[in-house]
């Protein structure tokens, strides 16, 4: 079966013998893997190991390429070596720990609604479909899944405003939050529409809205600020292509929002951290609506288990969560350098074991 055929069986909840699987790796871990296996510098590790590797099909941006001048927002900041301003206008500071950076938000010092309005947000509508349909057709011809990354909403909003500032705004100045979120929502909406028109199989979305124990904010707050905006994005895509799959990512214990995410169109949930979620219960309660993508712990199994532990966990996931075929197996986060290569090998081997 091609990856596209397996994917279609997966989202149709049809039991099948092969599971899609993948992992993502930090740059340092990629170096270790390539060194051990003698991989060519530019060779794709996912293809090398037969991992699920969809084709990303993004709209063509037709606006000006120049990034706005965000420097005025950081005049009071002494920028260390290696710091840079990203496309959102956020100053990223090297954290000296793998791939992580610290964020300094451009609107952290905003004092008026005018400050919020005048910020140069990412363009909302300078996109077109040129070339997208052809890329989808080519992906399908090659037996691959076509995906469009729609981007975050809440995460982008708090990074621009400031984490604590945004949470306080939700209570004290909700119109500030709504304005920022709407700017990102409109962009996401336009990208999702073009993806659906192009015929992609999946739009990928996500916001980390939970910690290890519960949501970052109350459920009513999530409903007011997040739910309805994602609902608009999903509805717009599905109105064009009813069978488009909606993939959503949130780390942590986001169990409280699962039924309402299903209500607004969610079909594939990622990453389902086993350290803070009862995966079997969630499967029992919502499995008929959802494909699970993830489930292999990166706080436990992958870095600290033995190779046999890894194999046993993968086999257990197939049995308990993949009996209806609706499972894509992956670690719940990017794999860090401390993950033993033997555990990665065990993960791949167990994922490739065909069910009979």
Helices and strands as residue ranges (DSSP letters): H 3-11, E 21-22, H 27-37, H 45-48, E 55-56, E 60-61, G 71-74, E 84-85, E 91-94, E 101-104, H 113-117, E 127-128, H 132-141, E 146-151, H 154-161, H 163-172, H 174-198, E 202-206, H 219-222, I 223-227, H 228-240, E 245-249, H 255-263, E 268-271, H 279-286, E 291-296, H 301-304, H 307-321, E 327-331, H 341-352
